[in-house]
Amino acid sequence: MATLVLLRHGRTTANASGVLAGRTPGVLLDDQGHDQVSRAGERLTDVPLAAVYSSPMERCRETSAAVLEHQDPSIVLRVEEAISECDYGSWQGRPLKELAQEPLWKVVQSQPSAAVFPGGESMTTMQARAVEAVRRIDAEVEAQHGASAVWVAVSHGDIIKAVLADALGMHLDLFQRIQVDPASISIVRYTEARPYVLAQNTHAGDLGWLRPAADAATTTDAVPGGGAGPRAADGPGGGAGPRAADGPGGGAGPEDRQGAETTLEALEDGPAELAGPGRS
């Protein structure tokens, strides 16, 4: 029952300029992105990580470095090709406003399982490789470090959405209902019974509750009524579950999001912000 922390890279120069980065080399975090990943790394300070895996893209490596700054120096970054960005083919490097006029855009919106990017890969292939990778690595981490191990995968919006959809038992055609912001943290625990999604798209809040407890329960059964939740990590009392990770009510997104517009010009991370591809 190792625990997977899915961390999306911070905002990039391409995100800020409204371009679908894809696998374009040299796309780096902007100033806001560096601030975002610094906060994400600080959130994980009290969680002793067993491993950190990253997409090979530079923006994910930069994000991983911010996490490793707060971990034991013996933890070495591992690069995993299978959690790299979706291969958007000839869509890569093009402005989002232009891509939104393409017929394929509507397919990505409503039936992503049928979407194949010209000169690139299908979204079903993207999901299959990413899910296989995180499940394989999760089993390896547990075998090496034990069932209480926590590890991080730093990847991209569409990749993380696809992994979460699989964990939730959702068809890929429904994965556009999932939101994954820059530098957000989502948490999945795979068990013999089923995966459990413990958190999704969080930007703030204590994560110390991920630290293994000496008397942690070993059952993987779901508890009728929801159970008491993990023991509080920052004081006595326990039982109420982890501190709210998104603030009261959730749903409003990070404080540094620039406005609530839903125009393409306002997208900070590619067309997936409007349920399209390219949360790159």
Buried (B, 14 or more C-beta within 10 A) or exposed (E): BBBBBBBBBBBBBBBBEBBBBBBBEEBBBBEBBBBBBBBBBBBBEBBBBBBBBBBBBBBBBBBBBBBBEBBEEEBEBEBBEBBBBBBBBEBBBBEBBEBBEEEBBEBBBEEBBBBBBEEBBBBBEBBBBBBEBBBEBBEEBBEEBEBBBBBBBBBBBBBBBBBBBBBBEBEBBEBBEBBBBBBBBBBBBBBEEEBBBBBBBBBBBBBBBBBBEEEEEEEBEEEEEEEEBBBBBEEEEBEEBBBEBBBEEEEEBBEBBEEEEEEBEBBBBBBBBBBBBBBB
